Amino acid sequence: MTINVLGKVSRSSLCCDLLQDFLGAPHLPVKLFGLDFPNPVGLAAGMDKHAAAVPAWEALGFGFVELGGVTWHGQPGNAAPRMFRAIKDRALINRMGFNNPGAGAMARKLEEWKARGDWPKHPVGINLGKSKITALDRAAEDYANSFRALRSLADFFVVNVSSPNTPNLRQLQDKAALDEILAALQQQQLSAQPRPILVKVAPDLAFEALDEILDLVGSRSIAGIVATNTTITRPETNDPELRQIYGQSGGLSGRPLARRSTDMIRHLYGQTRGQLPIIGVGGIFTVDDAWEKITAGASLLQIYTALVYEGPGTAKQLVSGLARRLEEGGFKRLQEAVGIAVK
């Protein structure tokens, strides 16, 4: 229902202007991947899988958006119910299963937004997943097909091999399998203007497995890491209601993910000595949460669950709060604060 409403808002420049007047975020620029981000708070993948509300996210104060996940073949996703709220823990469990119209349909939608002149001024990314019907040994071809269809229509791409809701997908985080996917995408870049390609990792990976992914950064021109996706682990609780919800299969997001996500960011930043950009996502609700991710090594942030619980003013609140933190700390720009808790 929310996406449908925002889709209608997106088709009215007046509505978008009004929305931005109330909920637009202050300017807090970040330059990364050769792209200009008006602020560091972005919308995480999973919210707008149909590219239905592309202009509205800018009006809601976001500095960038990651559309999708999208797969080469359109698919309905898993059977409902497939989304659950653990309200007391400010968490969500989802087993959506990459429900999306397919890369071709998304391409046509993005072309429509561009033709209307409604394209946002902020960077637009696309999250690429594997079609459920595609065998693991054909995964590289599947990702490459989607990338080829969408390459000219977005500013950056995120290879999603970490969703827990497509059977065996996380096996593609194995170094050899991921190398094959990235090689296929690199091949698509040879005859066109290169697009930054990032990899989204699972919070359940051991640091040793994470380091193996980092081994591919140079050879496969990985532009950055998105840390992290949802987790299959569950927090301990004595609350009967929460126990019942946590018994559902799927990926957990929200507050319970915050610490692990930050630990992953800190490790990635330390291992790469701050040379590989990180987008931090997982349990960001407050300015304190956002600042923790930044100082652990994240150059950009993404939210999803906080938008559900805190409402449409979340991006504005976070960006405004970060601007105050920078001023209080004597920082001239956000990048100066990135990783200061690790250095």
Secondary structure, DSSP 8 states (H G I E B T S, - for coil): -HHHHHHHHHT-HHHHHHHHHHH------EEETTEEESSSEEE-TTS-SS---HHHHHHTT-SEEEEEEE-SS-B--S-S--EEEEGGGTEEEE-----B--HHHHHHHHHHHHHHT---SS-EEEEE---TTS-GGGHHHHHHHHHHHHGGG-SEEEEE---TTSTTGGGGGSHHHHHHHHHHHHHHHTTS----EEEEE-TTS-HHHHHHHHTTTTTTT--EEEE---BS-------HHHHHHHTS-SEEEEGGGHHHHHHHHHHHHHHHTT-S-EEEESS--SHHHHHHHHHHT-SEEEESHHHHHH-TTHHHHHHHHHHHHHHHHT-SSGGGGTTTTT-
